[in-house]
């Protein structure tokens, strides 16, 4: 690393640390009391060290009656006061640290909620989860735990140095053996921790991701006999994490043992200086043991000061990662046009879409007009661009060229929240929250809906048929990801959610794919009523569900290659007709 880069990094690290310390500003009074507690703790120990000299010289040698009476009282008083200081510093630092971690966690989670959709497809979910569970914990080490060590141990070193200088400037010269070594070790350790900590941060995200994938795909793992491969994959990332952590431990152990060895050399130098013939006859045992005790008390502090570099560097790397998320720009919401209820006139005009890091366009010059109150079906092979086109409506993605119009205005002219209030969405991957059935139907902005409205929506979606059989009806919990429901039941709840929203635009992305034949027939009837007077965009592989659509757009490689009604496309004899023949002559192909 060049000196220039090193300087930039040091400035960046200092800026990150100052920003991190800024999170403690709401707790200034507690911080002051905590630092005061640290000072009391250290000061009491320094005072006790200073008392060693009169204990040995006056109390034991000269049998001072005054000291014999008062010394036990003084010592007890010192350690009682020190106990209060220790409690104030330990609890204060824990209080501030827990609050800092909570605030940062809340801010990162809030950032996730406002970040644009591409962010979640560009980064593994394991890394996103690890920021909340693991990375945020590391900042506590840098802001509070490490700060306590640095303040307490620095005060300890300064106070013990003061005792040594007060007792004997000559004997304090022994520290010259120790000081340069400690500074060198602190510099080397800091650089090494900095290099390793970033790699550990990434590996923890990889570990979390591997566990999450294996847990979520436990059925597939068992059916396809993937236990060995998953175990090997996890063992590999766990081994790399273990190796990195051992490197940190080795660095810490080497620094501690080196400081300890040099400390022994300093104590040896102290004894050597004290036993010189010109000094030995003039130095009392009390002064010698007071200086020796002060140096002995200083040694653990110096070891902890060199060791704390690991926590500081891990905290700084973690903070840099978290601040990177907090500083990411949120979804673009530059629109100024409010909208209460749109007409539902949708136009895709020359739309192109490229995903980040992709060399191919997902959409290539798509032109499509969806008249208000009509049903437009998108069909085609997987990867043809159907879902990509639909994702432009709620502005999950922005077109790289062309524009999407709603009621004659570009989508980005509207306030983003107002725009999304116009859209109800039922996806092929139904999302359920670990809550009650009622709260899953009346989710988010729908939370104020009455039970009567929720029941009505569930009945239209043919969901009350199974909800009424659940132990607590609408108040029954569905489990994590809706694990207590079947796929078809989850999909019917999602449809009930869309019905309750009563939005003028409806997007159905394989909305009936998980339903059995009887449920599908009932749901299709409900959807026909729901689609009335709404602009509906249906993504479907099963052509039997979209035969009555007002227009069908056949997509292939990001383009619309055919457009028309069901009858017109069959008569055309193109791709749609081929798909229709395949499905109806080979029913299992859908």
DONU-726869 format. One record per residue (C-alpha): residue in three letters; residue number from 0; x, y, z. Coordinates in pm, whole numbers, plus 50000, padded with zeros to 5 digits. Example, Ala and Ser with C-alpha at 12.3 -4.5 7.8 and 13.67 -1.06 7.14 Angstrom:
# DONU-726869
GUMAR  residuo  num     xx     yy     zz
GUMAR      Ala    0  51230  49550  50780
GUMAR      Ser    1  51367  49894  50714
//
This chain:
# DONU-726869
GUMAR  residuo  num     xx     yy     zz
GUMAR      Unk    0  50000  50000  50000
GUMAR      Unk    1  50146  50335  49899
GUMAR      Unk    2  50192  50615  50146
GUMAR      Unk    3  49930  50813  49959
GUMAR      Unk    4  49675  50535  49982
GUMAR      Unk    5  49767  50469  50342
GUMAR      Unk    6  49706  50833  50427
GUMAR      Unk    7  49371  50835  50250
GUMAR      Unk    8  49271  50517  50434
GUMAR      Unk    9  49377  50661  50769
GUMAR      Unk   10  49175  50977  50704
GUMAR      Unk   11  48879  50765  50596
GUMAR      Unk   12  48911  50544  50903
GUMAR      Unk   13  48922  50848  51128
GUMAR      Unk   14  48617  50996  50956
GUMAR      Unk   15  48430  50666  50996
GUMAR      Unk   16  48522  50647  51363
GUMAR      Unk   17  48408  51005  51429
GUMAR      Unk   18  48078  50930  51258
GUMAR      Unk   19  48042  50617  51468
GUMAR      Unk   20  48121  50800  51791
GUMAR      Unk   21  47856  51054  51690
GUMAR      Unk   22  47593  50789  51769
GUMAR      Unk   23  47679  50830  52137
GUMAR      Unk   24  47593  51203  52138
GUMAR      Unk   25  47233  51151  52267
GUMAR      Unk   26  47386  50988  52575
GUMAR      Unk   27  47640  51258  52661
GUMAR      Unk   28  47550  51268  53030
GUMAR      Unk   29  47583  50890  53061
GUMAR      Unk   30  47913  50902  52871
GUMAR      Unk   31  48044  51170  53110
GUMAR      Unk   32  47936  50966  53414
GUMAR      Unk   33  48093  50655  53257
GUMAR      Unk   34  48426  50828  53196
GUMAR      Unk   35  48409  50967  53550
GUMAR      Unk   36  48354  50612  53677
GUMAR      Unk   37  48659  50497  53479
GUMAR      Unk   38  48867  50778  53629
GUMAR      Unk   39  48751  50690  53981
GUMAR      Unk   40  48830  50321  53919
GUMAR      Unk   41  49181  50395  53795
GUMAR      Unk   42  49244  50672  54045
GUMAR      Unk   43  49162  50445  54337
GUMAR      Unk   44  49402  50180  54212
GUMAR      Unk   45  49675  50443  54165
GUMAR      Unk   46  49614  50572  54516
GUMAR      Unk   47  49644  50220  54655
GUMAR      Unk   48  49970  50175  54465
GUMAR      Unk   49  50098  50501  54615
GUMAR      Unk   50  50009  50373  54966
GUMAR      Unk   51  50246  50078  54928
GUMAR      Unk   52  50542  50301  55007
GUMAR      Unk   53  50418  50430  55348
GUMAR      Unk   54  50288  50079  55432
GUMAR      Unk   55  50631  49926  55391
GUMAR      Unk   56  50848  50214  55513
GUMAR      Unk   57  50641  50368  55794
GUMAR      Unk   58  50389  50107  55903
GUMAR      Unk   59  50601  49792  55893
GUMAR      Unk   60  50951  49937  55936
GUMAR      Unk   61  50885  50223  56181
GUMAR      Unk   62  50564  50074  56332
GUMAR      Unk   63  50363  50397  56292
GUMAR      Unk   64  50060  50367  56525
GUMAR      Unk   65  49874  50623  56315
GUMAR      Unk   66  49911  50418  55996
GUMAR      Unk   67  49845  50090  56174
GUMAR      Unk   68  49503  50229  56276
GUMAR      Unk   69  49406  50416  55960
GUMAR      Unk   70  49560  50210  55680
GUMAR      Unk   71  49296  49929  55682
GUMAR      Unk   72  49019  50192  55683
GUMAR      Unk   73  49178  50379  55394
GUMAR      Unk   74  49224  50060  55190
GUMAR      Unk   75  48864  49950  55248
GUMAR      Unk   76  48737  50299  55161
GUMAR      Unk   77  48945  50306  54842
GUMAR      Unk   78  48804  49976  54719
GUMAR      Unk   79  48444  50065  54814
GUMAR      Unk   80  48473  50387  54612
GUMAR      Unk   81  48641  50193  54332
GUMAR      Unk   82  48348  49949  54326
GUMAR      Unk   83  48108  50237  54254
GUMAR      Unk   84  48339  50359  53978
GUMAR      Unk   85  48361  50011  53827
GUMAR      Unk   86  47980  49972  53829
GUMAR      Unk   87  47926  50314  53672
GUMAR      Unk   88  48178  50248  53394
GUMAR      Unk   89  48066  49890  53317
GUMAR      Unk   90  47691  49958  53316
GUMAR      Unk   91  47728  50295  53145
GUMAR      Unk   92  47933  50153  52861
GUMAR      Unk   93  47689  49863  52819
GUMAR      Unk   94  47389  50101  52817
GUMAR      Unk   95  47541  50327  52552
GUMAR      Unk   96  47665  50032  52345
GUMAR      Unk   97  47328  49854  52335
GUMAR      Unk   98  47152  50175  52236
GUMAR      Unk   99  47403  50247  51960
GUMAR      Unk  100  47362  49896  51818
GUMAR      Unk  101  46983  49926  51830
GUMAR      Unk  102  46981  50262  51651
GUMAR      Unk  103  47217  50140  51378
GUMAR      Unk  104  47014  49822  51330
GUMAR      Unk  105  46695  50025  51299
GUMAR      Unk  106  46857  50261  51049
GUMAR      Unk  107  46994  49978  50834
GUMAR      Unk  108  46657  49801  50835
GUMAR      Unk  109  46484  50128  50743
GUMAR      Unk  110  46739  50171  50462
GUMAR      Unk  111  46651  49824  50329
GUMAR      Unk  112  46287  49931  50312
GUMAR      Unk  113  46363  50236  50098
GUMAR      Unk  114  46638  50099  49873
GUMAR      Unk  115  46546  50027  49510
GUMAR      Unk  116  46462  49674  49399
GUMAR      Unk  117  46787  49616  49200
GUMAR      Unk  118  46986  49627  49525
GUMAR      Unk  119  46818  49309  49650
GUMAR      Unk  120  46891  49117  49332
GUMAR      Unk  121  47254  49231  49312
GUMAR      Unk  122  47362  49114  49658
GUMAR      Unk  123  47314  48780  49832
GUMAR      Unk  124  47047  48787  50102
GUMAR      Unk  125  47293  48629  50346
GUMAR      Unk  126  47503  48945  50341
GUMAR      Unk  127  47195  49160  50393
GUMAR      Unk  128  47085  48954  50694
GUMAR      Unk  129  47439  48941  50837
GUMAR      Unk  130  47446  49322  50855
GUMAR      Unk  131  47156  49317  51098
GUMAR      Unk  132  47265  49015  51300
GUMAR      Unk  133  47646  49018  51297
GUMAR      Unk  134  47790  49337  51148
GUMAR      Unk  135  47591  49574  51366
GUMAR      Unk  136  47722  49392  51675
GUMAR      Unk  137  48078  49469  51570
GUMAR      Unk  138  48022  49844  51595
GUMAR      Unk  139  47955  49806  51967
GUMAR      Unk  140  48314  49689  52001
GUMAR      Unk  141  48444  50002  51831
GUMAR      Unk  142  48212  50257  51994
GUMAR      Unk  143  48185  50135  52350
GUMAR      Unk  144  48377  49824  52454
GUMAR      Unk  145  48698  49929  52280
GUMAR      Unk  146  48649  50287  52386
GUMAR      Unk  147  48623  50174  52746
GUMAR      Unk  148  48944  49974  52713
GUMAR      Unk  149  49127  50265  52550
GUMAR      Unk  150  49011  50521  52805
GUMAR      Unk  151  49047  50300  53113
GUMAR      Unk  152  49381  50149  53019
GUMAR      Unk  153  49522  50481  52900
GUMAR      Unk  154  49423  50638  53231
GUMAR      Unk  155  49582  50340  53404
GUMAR      Unk  156  49908  50384  53215
GUMAR      Unk  157  49913  50760  53280
GUMAR      Unk  158  49826  50725  53650
GUMAR      Unk  159  50080  50449  53709
GUMAR      Unk  160  50340  50649  53522
GUMAR      Unk  161  50256  50938  53752
GUMAR      Unk  162  50308  50716  54058
GUMAR      Unk  163  50643  50599  53922
GUMAR      Unk  164  50761  50952  53845
GUMAR      Unk  165  50644  51071  54185
GUMAR      Unk  166  50830  50795  54363
GUMAR      Unk  167  51145  50784  54151
GUMAR      Unk  168  51225  50950  53820
GUMAR      Unk  169  51542  50742  53804
GUMAR      Unk  170  51363  50406  53820
GUMAR      Unk  171  51108  50523  53562
GUMAR      Unk  172  51389  50513  53304
GUMAR      Unk  173  51323  50138  53282
GUMAR      Unk  174  51016  50217  53072
GUMAR      Unk  175  51239  50317  52782
GUMAR      Unk  176  51290  49945  52725
GUMAR      Unk  177  50915  49893  52687
GUMAR      Unk  178  50765  50201  52519
GUMAR      Unk  179  50916  50173  52164
GUMAR      Unk  180  50822  49804  52144
GUMAR      Unk  181  50460  49869  52242
GUMAR      Unk  182  50426  50146  51981
GUMAR      Unk  183  50572  49924  51708
GUMAR      Unk  184  50344  49632  51799
GUMAR      Unk  185  50035  49854  51804
GUMAR      Unk  186  50116  49984  51453
GUMAR      Unk  187  50181  49638  51303
GUMAR      Unk  188  49876  49481  51469
GUMAR      Unk  189  49648  49764  51354
GUMAR      Unk  190  49748  49718  50990
GUMAR      Unk  191  49706  49339  51003
GUMAR      Unk  192  49365  49357  51172
GUMAR      Unk  193  49251  49607  50914
GUMAR      Unk  194  49336  49368  50629
GUMAR      Unk  195  49177  49060  50786
GUMAR      Unk  196  48861  49220  50932
GUMAR      Unk  197  48710  49307  50594
GUMAR      Unk  198  48752  48949  50475
GUMAR      Unk  199  48590  48815  50792
GUMAR      Unk  200  48297  49053  50737
GUMAR      Unk  201  48237  48911  50388
GUMAR      Unk  202  48276  48552  50506
GUMAR      Unk  203  48011  48594  50776
GUMAR      Unk  204  47766  48703  50507
GUMAR      Unk  205  47858  48395  50305
GUMAR      Unk  206  47806  48170  50609
GUMAR      Unk  207  47465  48324  50675
GUMAR      Unk  208  47369  48281  50310
GUMAR      Unk  209  47471  47914  50305
GUMAR      Unk  210  47265  47841  50616
GUMAR      Unk  211  46964  48033  50488
GUMAR      Unk  212  46965  47852  50153
GUMAR      Unk  213  46997  47509  50313
GUMAR      Unk  214  46715  47581  50561
GUMAR      Unk  215  46479  47729  50304
GUMAR      Unk  216  46544  47449  50057
GUMAR      Unk  217  46532  47167  50312
GUMAR      Unk  218  46274  46973  50109
GUMAR      Unk  219  46477  46989  49788
GUMAR      Unk  220  46795  46901  49980
GUMAR      Unk  221  46634  46582  50110
GUMAR      Unk  222  46450  46483  49793
GUMAR      Unk  223  46756  46524  49572
GUMAR      Unk  224  47003  46392  49827
GUMAR      Unk  225  47192  46719  49856
GUMAR      Unk  226  47297  46676  50219
GUMAR      Unk  227  47658  46592  50134
GUMAR      Unk  228  47703  46878  49887
GUMAR      Unk  229  47542  47129  50125
GUMAR      Unk  230  47757  47001  50411
GUMAR      Unk  231  48070  47033  50196
GUMAR      Unk  232  47973  47383  50086
GUMAR      Unk  233  47911  47495  50443
GUMAR      Unk  234  48228  47325  50568
GUMAR      Unk  235  48427  47513  50306
GUMAR      Unk  236  48301  47860  50404
GUMAR      Unk  237  48318  47772  50776
GUMAR      Unk  238  48679  47658  50732
GUMAR      Unk  239  48776  47983  50560
GUMAR      Unk  240  48609  48178  50840
GUMAR      Unk  241  48790  47968  51101
GUMAR      Unk  242  49124  48031  50929
GUMAR      Unk  243  49071  48407  50921
GUMAR      Unk  244  48967  48415  51285
GUMAR      Unk  245  49271  48210  51380
GUMAR      Unk  246  49490  48464  51201
GUMAR      Unk  247  49335  48732  51417
GUMAR      Unk  248  49392  48522  51728
GUMAR      Unk  249  49751  48453  51628
GUMAR      Unk  250  49817  48823  51579
GUMAR      Unk  251  49661  48902  51916
GUMAR      Unk  252  49853  48624  52091
GUMAR      Unk  253  50186  48726  51937
GUMAR      Unk  254  50135  49090  52033
GUMAR      Unk  255  50038  48999  52391
GUMAR      Unk  256  50329  48760  52438
GUMAR      Unk  257  50574  49011  52291
GUMAR      Unk  258  50448  49289  52516
GUMAR      Unk  259  50465  49051  52811
GUMAR      Unk  260  50825  48956  52729
GUMAR      Unk  261  50929  49317  52690
GUMAR      Unk  262  50748  49393  53015
GUMAR      Unk  263  50963  49133  53184
GUMAR      Unk  264  51269  49301  53033
GUMAR      Unk  265  51147  49636  53171
GUMAR      Unk  266  51102  49488  53520
GUMAR      Unk  267  51450  49335  53494
GUMAR      Unk  268  51584  49678  53397
GUMAR      Unk  269  51401  49826  53695
GUMAR      Unk  270  51569  49578  53932
GUMAR      Unk  271  51904  49642  53765
GUMAR      Unk  272  51870  50019  53811
GUMAR      Unk  273  51755  49984  54174
GUMAR      Unk  274  52046  49759  54273
GUMAR      Unk  275  52327  49977  54144
GUMAR      Unk  276  52579  50034  54427
GUMAR      Unk  277  52522  50410  54429
GUMAR      Unk  278  52143  50367  54450
GUMAR      Unk  279  52095  50062  54671
GUMAR      Unk  280  52187  50236  54995
GUMAR      Unk  281  51960  50535  54939
GUMAR      Unk  282  51639  50369  54815
GUMAR      Unk  283  51379  50244  55062
GUMAR      Unk  284  51195  49915  55006
GUMAR      Unk  285  50864  50109  54998
GUMAR      Unk  286  50970  50323  54701
GUMAR      Unk  287  51106  50023  54511
GUMAR      Unk  288  50796  49808  54561
GUMAR      Unk  289  50564  50102  54486
GUMAR      Unk  290  50737  50158  54152
GUMAR      Unk  291  50749  49783  54086
GUMAR      Unk  292  50376  49748  54161
GUMAR      Unk  293  50293  50046  53939
GUMAR      Unk  294  50490  49894  53651
GUMAR      Unk  295  50324  49556  53712
GUMAR      Unk  296  49982  49723  53700
GUMAR      Unk  297  50082  49902  53381
GUMAR      Unk  298  50176  49580  53200
GUMAR      Unk  299  49823  49434  53158
GUMAR      Unk  300  49701  49776  53047
GUMAR      Unk  301  49964  49796  52774
GUMAR      Unk  302  49873  49443  52661
GUMAR      Unk  303  49505  49535  52642
GUMAR      Unk  304  49584  49857  52454
GUMAR      Unk  305  49767  49662  52184
GUMAR      Unk  306  49498  49392  52180
GUMAR      Unk  307  49211  49638  52148
GUMAR      Unk  308  49324  49718  51794
GUMAR      Unk  309  49145  49407  51675
GUMAR      Unk  310  48808  49520  51809
GUMAR      Unk  311  48858  49873  51680
GUMAR      Unk  312  48949  49759  51329
GUMAR      Unk  313  48662  49509  51314
GUMAR      Unk  314  48428  49782  51432
GUMAR      Unk  315  48557  50027  51171
GUMAR      Unk  316  48522  49775  50887
GUMAR      Unk  317  48170  49693  51008
GUMAR      Unk  318  48080  50061  51039
GUMAR      Unk  319  48212  50131  50690
GUMAR      Unk  320  47990  49855  50550
GUMAR      Unk  321  47683  49977  50741
GUMAR      Unk  322  47740  50340  50649
GUMAR      Unk  323  47773  50230  50288
GUMAR      Unk  324  47415  50102  50309
GUMAR      Unk  325  47289  50410  50494
GUMAR      Unk  326  47448  50638  50233
GUMAR      Unk  327  47302  50456  49934
GUMAR      Unk  328  47047  50667  49750
GUMAR      Unk  329  46688  50552  49807
GUMAR      Unk  330  46437  50484  49533
GUMAR      Unk  331  46406  50780  49302
GUMAR      Unk  332  46090  50970  49391
GUMAR      Unk  333  46115  51299  49204
GUMAR      Unk  334  45751  51304  49098
GUMAR      Unk  335  45528  51590  49201
GUMAR      Unk  336  45195  51484  49054
GUMAR      Unk  337  44952  51345  49314
GUMAR      Unk  338  44697  51085  49214
GUMAR      Unk  339  44398  50958  49409
GUMAR      Unk  340  44253  50705  49163
GUMAR      Unk  341  44381  50671  48810
GUMAR      Unk  342  44177  50585  48501
GUMAR      Unk  343  44416  50301  48419
GUMAR      Unk  344  44530  50390  48068
GUMAR      Unk  345  44878  50231  48034
GUMAR      Unk  346  45119  50276  47746
GUMAR      Unk  347  45462  50119  47704
GUMAR      Unk  348  45645  50327  47445
GUMAR      Unk  349  45974  50203  47299
GUMAR      Unk  350  46072  50048  47632
GUMAR      Unk  351  46419  49901  47678
GUMAR      Unk  352  46547  49749  48002
GUMAR      Unk  353  46893  49624  48093
GUMAR      Unk  354  46977  49478  48428
GUMAR      Unk  355  47301  49575  48594
GUMAR      Unk  356  47600  49354  48501
GUMAR      Unk  357  47396  49193  48224
GUMAR      Unk  358  47524  49203  47867
GUMAR      Unk  359  47179  49139  47718
GUMAR      Unk  360  46867  49354  47726
GUMAR      Unk  361  46567  49211  47910
GUMAR      Unk  362  46332  49431  47705
GUMAR      Unk  363  46401  49553  47352
GUMAR      Unk  364  46180  49831  47224
GUMAR      Unk  365  45845  49714  47364
GUMAR      Unk  366  45536  49906  47250
GUMAR      Unk  367  45205  49813  47413
GUMAR      Unk  368  44884  49999  47492
GUMAR      Unk  369  44651  49871  47765
GUMAR      Unk  370  44317  50050  47749
GUMAR      Unk  371  44135  50130  48076
GUMAR      Unk  372  43926  49844  48209
GUMAR      Unk  373  44073  49585  47972
GUMAR      Unk  374  44268  49266  48030
GUMAR      Unk  375  44609  49229  47867
GUMAR      Unk  376  44777  48891  47886
GUMAR      Unk  377  45151  48840  47846
GUMAR      Unk  378  45258  48495  47732
GUMAR      Unk  379  45583  48345  47616
GUMAR      Unk  380  45866  48124  47721
GUMAR      Unk  381  46044  48175  48053
GUMAR      Unk  382  46291  48460  48025
GUMAR      Unk  383  46104  48629  47741
GUMAR      Unk  384  46056  48950  47945
GUMAR      Unk  385  45700  48918  48078
GUMAR      Unk  386  45780  48979  48446
GUMAR      Unk  387  46036  49244  48354
GUMAR      Unk  388  45768  49438  48166
GUMAR      Unk  389  45521  49413  48455
GUMAR      Unk  390  45786  49521  48708
GUMAR      Unk  391  45812  49859  48535
GUMAR      Unk  392  45455  49951  48636
GUMAR      Unk  393  45522  49998  49011
GUMAR      Unk  394  45870  50128  48918
GUMAR      Unk  395  46059  49841  49072
GUMAR      Unk  396  46292  49903  48780
GUMAR      Unk  397  46338  50206  48557
GUMAR      Unk  398  46350  50164  48178
GUMAR      Unk  399  46693  50229  48031
GUMAR      Unk  400  46522  50379  47726
GUMAR      Unk  401  46166  50468  47630
GUMAR      Unk  402  45895  50542  47883
GUMAR      Unk  403  45584  50404  48050
GUMAR      Unk  404  45278  50630  48061
GUMAR      Unk  405  44982  50617  48295
GUMAR      Unk  406  44684  50830  48195
GUMAR      Unk  407  44911  51025  47962
GUMAR      Unk  408  45183  51105  48218
GUMAR      Unk  409  45520  50937  48260
GUMAR      Unk  410  45529  50716  48569
GUMAR      Unk  411  45807  50920  48727
GUMAR      Unk  412  45583  51230  48713
GUMAR      Unk  413  45371  51080  48990
GUMAR      Unk  414  45450  51063  49358
GUMAR      Unk  415  45586  50711  49406
GUMAR      Unk  416  45358  50621  49698
GUMAR      Unk  417  45052  50749  49510
GUMAR      Unk  418  45151  50548  49202
GUMAR      Unk  419  45182  50223  49396
GUMAR      Unk  420  44847  50279  49564
GUMAR      Unk  421  44695  50235  49218
GUMAR      Unk  422  44831  49882  49179
GUMAR      Unk  423  44736  49548  49332
GUMAR      Unk  424  44985  49267  49273
GUMAR      Unk  425  44955  48892  49305
GUMAR      Unk  426  45284  48722  49227
GUMAR      Unk  427  45371  48361  49154
GUMAR      Unk  428  45588  48354  49468
GUMAR      Unk  429  45333  48442  49732
GUMAR      Unk  430  45468  48629  50033
GUMAR      Unk  431  45315  48549  50370
GUMAR      Unk  432  45413  48708  50700
GUMAR      Unk  433  45430  48527  51034
GUMAR      Unk  434  45103  48679  51153
GUMAR      Unk  435  44731  48608  51150
GUMAR      Unk  436  44529  48538  50838
GUMAR      Unk  437  44344  48866  50887
GUMAR      Unk  438  44666  49067  50911
GUMAR      Unk  439  44805  48896  50603
GUMAR      Unk  440  44498  48998  50404
GUMAR      Unk  441  44474  49349  50552
GUMAR      Unk  442  44847  49412  50523
GUMAR      Unk  443  45029  49746  50537
GUMAR      Unk  444  44806  50034  50432
GUMAR      Unk  445  44507  49798  50440
GUMAR      Unk  446  44547  49743  50816
GUMAR      Unk  447  44253  49967  50897
GUMAR      Unk  448  44005  49748  50709
GUMAR      Unk  449  43708  49616  50903
GUMAR      Unk  450  43662  49245  50966
GUMAR      Unk  451  43352  49259  50748
GUMAR      Unk  452  43556  49386  50452
GUMAR      Unk  453  43826  49125  50515
GUMAR      Unk  454  43569  48846  50519
GUMAR      Unk  455  43410  48978  50201
GUMAR      Unk  456  43746  48983  50022
GUMAR      Unk  457  43828  48633  50146
GUMAR      Unk  458  43492  48503  50027
GUMAR      Unk  459  43539  48650  49679
GUMAR      Unk  460  43882  48483  49669
GUMAR      Unk  461  43727  48152  49780
GUMAR      Unk  462  43951  48163  50088
GUMAR      Unk  463  43684  48152  50361
GUMAR      Unk  464  43624  47791  50265
GUMAR      Unk  465  43948  47689  50443
GUMAR      Unk  466  43982  47988  50679
GUMAR      Unk  467  43658  47895  50855
GUMAR      Unk  468  43802  47550  50930
GUMAR      Unk  469  44115  47690  51095
GUMAR      Unk  470  44126  47681  51479
GUMAR      Unk  471  44083  48055  51525
GUMAR      Unk  472  43948  48150  51186
GUMAR      Unk  473  44082  48484  51066
GUMAR      Unk  474  44291  48515  51381
GUMAR      Unk  475  44480  48192  51314
GUMAR      Unk  476  44851  48238  51257
GUMAR      Unk  477  44995  48121  50926
GUMAR      Unk  478  45353  48053  51045
GUMAR      Unk  479  45680  48171  50898
GUMAR      Unk  480  45641  48227  50522
GUMAR      Unk  481  45290  48084  50557
GUMAR      Unk  482  45431  47741  50634
GUMAR      Unk  483  45105  47625  50796
GUMAR      Unk  484  44914  47675  50469
GUMAR      Unk  485  44922  47492  50139
GUMAR      Unk  486  45046  47666  49825
GUMAR      Unk  487  44693  47711  49696
GUMAR      Unk  488  44573  47852  50029
GUMAR      Unk  489  44858  48103  50035
GUMAR      Unk  490  44773  48212  49684
GUMAR      Unk  491  44406  48261  49768
GUMAR      Unk  492  44500  48480  50066
GUMAR      Unk  493  44722  48684  49835
GUMAR      Unk  494  44430  48723  49594
GUMAR      Unk  495  44207  48828  49884
GUMAR      Unk  496  44469  49091  49971
GUMAR      Unk  497  44452  49226  49615
GUMAR      Unk  498  44071  49222  49622
GUMAR      Unk  499  44067  49417  49949
GUMAR      Unk  500  44300  49683  49806
GUMAR      Unk  501  44047  49753  49529
GUMAR      Unk  502  44309  49922  49311
GUMAR      Unk  503  44232  50036  48955
GUMAR      Unk  504  44530  49841  48815
GUMAR      Unk  505  44575  49470  48875
GUMAR      Unk  506  44885  49264  48800
GUMAR      Unk  507  44848  48886  48812
GUMAR      Unk  508  45180  48706  48778
GUMAR      Unk  509  45084  48339  48752
GUMAR      Unk  510  44819  48409  49018
GUMAR      Unk  511  44647  48071  48980
GUMAR      Unk  512  44953  47852  48927
GUMAR      Unk  513  44932  47681  49267
GUMAR      Unk  514  44561  47603  49263
GUMAR      Unk  515  44393  47271  49195
GUMAR      Unk  516  44140  47248  48913
GUMAR      Unk  517  43831  47313  49128
GUMAR      Unk  518  43987  47605  49317
GUMAR      Unk  519  44118  47749  48991
GUMAR      Unk  520  43770  47747  48841
GUMAR      Unk  521  43629  47930  49146
GUMAR      Unk  522  43919  48176  49152
GUMAR      Unk  523  43884  48246  48780
GUMAR      Unk  524  43522  48341  48843
GUMAR      Unk  525  43630  48570  49128
GUMAR      Unk  526  43902  48724  48914
GUMAR      Unk  527  43660  48788  48631
GUMAR      Unk  528  43449  48993  48874
GUMAR      Unk  529  43761  49160  49014
GUMAR      Unk  530  43890  49252  48668
GUMAR      Unk  531  43572  49434  48578
GUMAR      Unk  532  43642  49806  48524
GUMAR      Unk  533  44010  49751  48609
GUMAR      Unk  534  44313  49755  48385
GUMAR      Unk  535  44460  49410  48429
GUMAR      Unk  536  44796  49275  48325
GUMAR      Unk  537  44807  48894  48340
GUMAR      Unk  538  45127  48694  48310
GUMAR      Unk  539  45036  48336  48230
GUMAR      Unk  540  45185  48012  48110
GUMAR      Unk  541  44851  47830  48125
GUMAR      Unk  542  44673  47962  47816
GUMAR      Unk  543  44333  47834  47927
GUMAR      Unk  544  44324  48111  48189
GUMAR      Unk  545  44360  48399  47942
GUMAR      Unk  546  44142  48298  47647
GUMAR      Unk  547  43896  48578  47722
GUMAR      Unk  548  44161  48852  47753
GUMAR      Unk  549  44095  49166  47547
GUMAR      Unk  550  44442  49135  47399
GUMAR      Unk  551  44724  48884  47424
GUMAR      Unk  552  45086  48987  47370
GUMAR      Unk  553  45330  48709  47287
GUMAR      Unk  554  45683  48790  47401
GUMAR      Unk  555  46011  48641  47289
GUMAR      Unk  556  46364  48758  47381
GUMAR      Unk  557  46238  49088  47521
GUMAR      Unk  558  46015  49177  47225
GUMAR      Unk  559  45644  49151  47147
GUMAR      Unk  560  45631  48926  46844
GUMAR      Unk  561  45253  48874  46822
GUMAR      Unk  562  44952  49066  46948
GUMAR      Unk  563  44579  49004  46922
GUMAR      Unk  564  44285  48820  47073
GUMAR      Unk  565  44284  48449  47141
GUMAR      Unk  566  44094  48374  46818
GUMAR      Unk  567  44311  48609  46611
GUMAR      Unk  568  44634  48456  46731
GUMAR      Unk  569  44512  48101  46671
GUMAR      Unk  570  44417  48200  46318
GUMAR      Unk  571  44761  48361  46271
GUMAR      Unk  572  44923  48024  46329
GUMAR      Unk  573  45238  48163  46489
GUMAR      Unk  574  45404  48116  46827
GUMAR      Unk  575  45081  48149  47026
GUMAR      Unk  576  44911  47883  46816
GUMAR      Unk  577  45213  47656  46863
GUMAR      Unk  578  45203  47707  47242
GUMAR      Unk  579  44828  47640  47241
GUMAR      Unk  580  44868  47317  47048
GUMAR      Unk  581  45147  47205  47281
GUMAR      Unk  582  44941  47263  47595
GUMAR      Unk  583  44615  47121  47477
GUMAR      Unk  584  44763  46818  47303
GUMAR      Unk  585  45013  46764  47591
GUMAR      Unk  586  44824  46879  47901
GUMAR      Unk  587  45119  46803  48130
GUMAR      Unk  588  45339  47056  47952
GUMAR      Unk  589  45195  47356  48137
//
